[in-house]
Amino acid sequence: MSPKRPRSQRRNYYIDKDFQTKFILKFCSLVALGSLLTVALIYWLARHSTTVGIAQGRVAVHSTAEYLLPLLLQTVFVELVIVSLAAIAMTLFVSHKIAGPLHRFKMMLAKLGDGDFSSSMKLRDGDQLQQVAVAYNEAVEKINGKIKTAKNASSLDEVKKTLNTFKT
């Protein structure tokens, strides 16, 4: 029985800083926009009603919108901070599942550009772009087959015929 290999895990979740930062900022701006929309909608809906309050022994009559606005702003600000932190964590992990494979593809394509057709693309379970990795591996396998055919050719004509199957 062979020993089990430890599962491959990336230790760095912030792989493609530019892509992941933009991804996170887009989600955080959506959260902020939602919070702002909530405040505006409640304020707009409450503008035609009145609220009676007693402060320091005095009765005060205000529009409900004016009465609620300070409390609403405080509540939404706290909610915005908490939800933004959760959104940052979630989008960091989600973008990691995209940025990691993209980084891996860049490395593999650089190897191909250098003429190294020996390695195949391996992605972790749960990573995005699994189907692209399969297509990449199939393409490299086909290219390797054509290279082997050209290497094993007994005449220059056979090599030319194999090379002509490549489109340039």
N, C-alpha and C positions, 0 to 999 in steps of 0.2 A: 504494500500500500504506500503510495507516494505521499509525502507531506503536502498539506494544502498551502497554496501560495496566499499570502495576505492580499486582500482586495486592494486594488490600486486606488489611492485617494490623493487628491491634490491638496496641498497644505495652504496654498495661496488662492483665496477666493477672488482676489482683485487682479485678474489676469490682463485684461485689455482695458486699461484705465479710462481711455477716452470713450470707448463704447459703453462701458458699464456706468461711468459717471453720467453720461447723457441719458441712459436708460433709467437710472435712479432719479435724476432730476425731472424727467418727464412724469414719472409716477407721483413724485412729491408735489409737483405743480398741479397735478390733477386732484390730489388730496386738498391742497390749499384752495383751489378753485371751488371744490365741493363745500368746504367750510365757509368760504365767503358767500357762496350761493345760499347756504343755509341761513346765515345771519340776515342777508338781504331779504329772503323770502319771509322769514318770521317777522322781521321789522315791517315789511310791506303789508302782510296780513293783519298785523296788530295795530296799524296806524289809525284805524277808524273806531277803535274802542277806547274806553277810558278805564283807568284804575284808580281806586281810592286807597291811599296809604296813610298810615299814621307814623310820623317820624318826630321824635323828641316832643311828644305831646301835641303835635299839630297835625291837623288833617290836611292832606295834600291830594289834589286831583290832578292827574297827569294822563297823557295818552299812554296806552299800554305799551306802545312801541318805545317811547322815551323811558318808561319805567323799566322795561326789560333789557334795553340795549346794553347797559354796563354788565349785567349778569350774563347776558348772552355772549358778549365779547369775551369775557373771562372764561366761560365754559367752552366756547369754541376754540379759544387759544390753547387751553389745556388739551382738548381733544385733538387739535391739529398737531401738537407736539407728540403726543402718544401715538397717533395713527401714522405720522410721518416717520417716526423711529421704526415702527413695525413695517411700514412700506419700504424703508431703506433696507432693512434686514431681508425681507422677502425678495425684493427685486435684485439684491446682491446675489442671493442664492439662485434665483431663476436665471439671471444674466450669466452666472458662472457656468450653468449647464449649456449655454450657447457660446460664450466667449472661449471656454476651454477647448471644445472641438474646433472652433475656428482657428485658434492658435495652433492646434495640432495639425490642421490642414495646411496652414502656412509653412510649418516646418517640413511636412511631407512633400509639399510642392517644391520647396527649395531643394530637397534631396533629389527629386525627379529632375529638376533643372540642372543639377550637377551630374546627372547620369546614373544615380543610384536607384535601381528598380528592385532592390532586394527586400525592402520592408513593406509590410502591409499596415493599413490603418486600423488601429484598435481603439475603440471608445469604451468608456465605462457604462455600465447599465444605468439608465436614467438620463444620460446625456442626449442632447438633441442632435439632429443630423445623422442618425444611425443609417438611414437609407442612403444618404450621400456617401457615407463611409463604405457601405457595401458596393455601391456603384464605382467608387474610386478603386477598391480592391479588385473588382472585376476588370476594370480598364487596365490596371497595372498587370494583371494576370495575362490578359490578351497581348499586351505589349511584350511581356516576357516571352510568351509563346512565339511571337514573330521574331524576336531577337534570337531565340534558340534555333528557330528554323533557319535564319540567316547564318548563324554560326556553324550549323551542321550541314550547310549547303556544300555540295561537292563541286559546283562550278560557279563562275561569276554570273552567269545568266540566272541561276536560281537565287543568288543574293539580290540581284537587281529586281527580280520578280517579287521577292519578299519586301524589298524596300519600296517598291511601287505601291504596295498596299497602304503605306502611310500617306496621308494627305498633308501637303505643306502649302 
